[in-house]
């Protein structure tokens, strides 16, 4: 059981560390794409660069949001599982009341 917990922890840490790289790639990739479109269209206002920069920032923070949402959902499920248990006869027992 402890081996499974360690493996899950390592996977979660690997995913969390990759979030920073994903944020940088999303922001700078979209910025460069917008700048490329502005250059190809001959625009001097850099409207596409700014638009794509905002889209990249939103995409980067979306990744963080989904990561933390999943983390807190897993933690809440573990917390509920510790507080509530099912008796062999099928009745639910709340460990805080008993």
Secondary structure as a PSIPRED ss2 file (coil, helix, strand):
# PSIPRED VFORMAT (PSIPRED V4.0)

   1 X C   1.000  0.000  0.000
   2 X H   0.000  1.000  0.000
   3 X H   0.000  1.000  0.000
   4 X H   0.000  1.000  0.000
   5 X H   0.000  1.000  0.000
   6 X H   0.000  1.000  0.000
   7 X H   0.000  1.000  0.000
   8 X H   0.000  1.000  0.000
   9 X H   0.000  1.000  0.000
  10 X H   0.000  1.000  0.000
  11 X H   0.000  1.000  0.000
  12 X H   0.000  1.000  0.000
  13 X H   0.000  1.000  0.000
  14 X H   0.000  1.000  0.000
  15 X H   0.000  1.000  0.000
  16 X H   0.000  1.000  0.000
  17 X H   0.000  1.000  0.000
  18 X H   0.000  1.000  0.000
  19 X H   0.000  1.000  0.000
  20 X H   0.000  1.000  0.000
  21 X H   0.000  1.000  0.000
  22 X H   0.000  1.000  0.000
  23 X H   0.000  1.000  0.000
  24 X H   0.000  1.000  0.000
  25 X H   0.000  1.000  0.000
  26 X H   0.000  1.000  0.000
  27 X H   0.000  1.000  0.000
  28 X H   0.000  1.000  0.000
  29 X H   0.000  1.000  0.000
  30 X H   0.000  1.000  0.000
  31 X H   0.000  1.000  0.000
  32 X H   0.000  1.000  0.000
  33 X H   0.000  1.000  0.000
  34 X H   0.000  1.000  0.000
  35 X H   0.000  1.000  0.000
  36 X H   0.000  1.000  0.000
  37 X H   0.000  1.000  0.000
  38 X H   0.000  1.000  0.000
  39 X H   0.000  1.000  0.000
  40 X H   0.000  1.000  0.000
  41 X H   0.000  1.000  0.000
  42 X C   1.000  0.000  0.000
  43 X C   1.000  0.000  0.000
  44 X C   1.000  0.000  0.000
  45 X C   1.000  0.000  0.000
  46 X C   1.000  0.000  0.000
  47 X H   0.000  1.000  0.000
  48 X H   0.000  1.000  0.000
  49 X H   0.000  1.000  0.000
  50 X H   0.000  1.000  0.000
  51 X H   0.000  1.000  0.000
  52 X H   0.000  1.000  0.000
  53 X H   0.000  1.000  0.000
  54 X H   0.000  1.000  0.000
  55 X H   0.000  1.000  0.000
  56 X H   0.000  1.000  0.000
  57 X H   0.000  1.000  0.000
  58 X H   0.000  1.000  0.000
  59 X H   0.000  1.000  0.000
  60 X H   0.000  1.000  0.000
  61 X H   0.000  1.000  0.000
  62 X H   0.000  1.000  0.000
  63 X H   0.000  1.000  0.000
  64 X H   0.000  1.000  0.000
  65 X H   0.000  1.000  0.000
  66 X H   0.000  1.000  0.000
  67 X H   0.000  1.000  0.000
  68 X H   0.000  1.000  0.000
  69 X H   0.000  1.000  0.000
  70 X H   0.000  1.000  0.000
  71 X H   0.000  1.000  0.000
  72 X H   0.000  1.000  0.000
  73 X H   0.000  1.000  0.000
  74 X H   0.000  1.000  0.000
  75 X H   0.000  1.000  0.000
  76 X H   0.000  1.000  0.000
  77 X H   0.000  1.000  0.000
  78 X H   0.000  1.000  0.000
  79 X H   0.000  1.000  0.000
  80 X H   0.000  1.000  0.000
  81 X H   0.000  1.000  0.000
  82 X H   0.000  1.000  0.000
  83 X H   0.000  1.000  0.000
  84 X E   0.000  0.000  1.000
  85 X E   0.000  0.000  1.000
  86 X E   0.000  0.000  1.000
  87 X C   1.000  0.000  0.000
  88 X C   1.000  0.000  0.000
  89 X C   1.000  0.000  0.000
  90 X C   1.000  0.000  0.000
  91 X C   1.000  0.000  0.000
  92 X E   0.000  0.000  1.000
  93 X E   0.000  0.000  1.000
  94 X E   0.000  0.000  1.000
  95 X C   1.000  0.000  0.000
  96 X C   1.000  0.000  0.000
  97 X C   1.000  0.000  0.000
  98 X C   1.000  0.000  0.000
